[in-house]
Amino acid sequence: MKVLATLSTLVALGSCQGITKVGDFTGGPTNLGMYVYVPKTLKTPAPIIVGVHHCQGSAQGYSTETHYQPLADTHGFILIYPNSKSGGGCFDVASEATLKHNGGGDSQTIANMVKYAIDKYGGDPERVFTTGTSSGAMMTNVLVGAYPDVFKAGSVYSGVPDGCFAVPGSTATQDPPGWNNQCANGQSTKTAAQWGDLTRSYFPDYTGPRPRMQIWHGTADGTLRYPNCEFPLTQPPIIIDQEQMKQWSNVLNLTTSKDTPNTPQSGYTQTIYGEGDATTAQLVGYSANGVGHSVPVHEDVDLKFFGIA
Ligand SMILES: *[C@@H]1O[C@H](CO)[C@@H](O)[C@H](O)[C@H]1NC(C)=O
């Protein structure tokens, strides 16, 4: 018995260094799990980064696949990891409920997690950021689109435009959530103004500033073009990437862009829209040549873009 007790104490101590489930988060409206990492030493008030996992992933998994935790210790920010309510681990980025501001879907639940962290941990409402991979990248676009009043910037790893995954008639509670093949296949193209109108339609009364955006996509992405893995194919991932850039350049009202090859590393092309550099611009794209699904997370670049490091 004694040995067992000691062992379980050790396990408990070990888990303190990882993420913790917030038992009393009942913010709904959907039943996502809220996991957090709150370092011992926080900035006052503390920036918040929401990290949204991919399909077949989890809050726990994404918290270790990405390497934000040591950076949270260094820079004193709070991490929130939402956990999907779906058996397949995807987030709902397809229902009208999730696409609309306060529409009653997963995006609203995540926005409520941010409010919880501001209240309970001393989070800074002026420095709230979101990032994610694949399904989490789609959700990042959805969060930024529907909650420009909550998020100041987003960093998207291998996603699709806000609203691209819409499935008419799909609901916020169905499992699995809606899946839009046409969008995943890179066959949903619109003009920049049409994409921008879509985003604006999800929160039509909003007139304030729009979040800054950073978009990462691999040119050899084999998932967000053909979910059935008919690989290799040619253009679609680039199209998905370009559709996102069109959308946010319209929303952010940016008309000029400048490419820099081999930035931040060999094979990546950086595109800065409008004024500023990689840390100050409103919109930055990274096209990763030959990289598949999904683009590795660049935590250091994200933190600089968010103005945290
Ligand atoms: C968009 O930017 C241009 C300048 O580049 C400006 O003249 C115009 O008023 C802006 N439009 C909106 C809707 O902010």
The ligand as a MOL file (V3000), in Angstrom:
LIG
                    3D

  0  0  0     0  0            999 V3000
M  V30 BEGIN CTAB
M  V30 COUNTS 14 14 0 0 0
M  V30 BEGIN ATOM
M  V30 1 C -9.1740 50.1130 -47.6190 0
M  V30 2 O -7.8900 50.6930 -47.7500 0
M  V30 3 C -7.8440 51.8220 -48.5790 0
M  V30 4 C -6.4010 52.2890 -48.6550 0
M  V30 5 O -5.5610 51.2770 -49.0570 0
M  V30 6 C -8.7540 52.9070 -48.0320 0
M  V30 7 O -8.7700 54.0000 -48.9110 0
M  V30 8 C -10.1560 52.3680 -47.8400 0
M  V30 9 O -10.9610 53.3350 -47.1910 0
M  V30 10 C -10.1400 51.1110 -47.0090 0
M  V30 11 N -11.4610 50.5280 -46.9450 0
M  V30 12 C -12.0100 50.1700 -45.8070 0
M  V30 13 C -13.3810 49.5580 -45.9070 0
M  V30 14 O -11.4680 50.3020 -44.7320 0
M  V30 END ATOM
M  V30 BEGIN BOND
M  V30 1 1 1 2
M  V30 2 1 1 10
M  V30 3 1 2 3
M  V30 4 1 3 4
M  V30 5 1 3 6
M  V30 6 1 4 5
M  V30 7 1 6 7
M  V30 8 1 6 8
M  V30 9 1 8 9
M  V30 10 1 8 10
M  V30 11 1 10 11
M  V30 12 1 11 12
M  V30 13 1 12 13
M  V30 14 2 12 14
M  V30 END BOND
M  V30 END CTAB
M  END
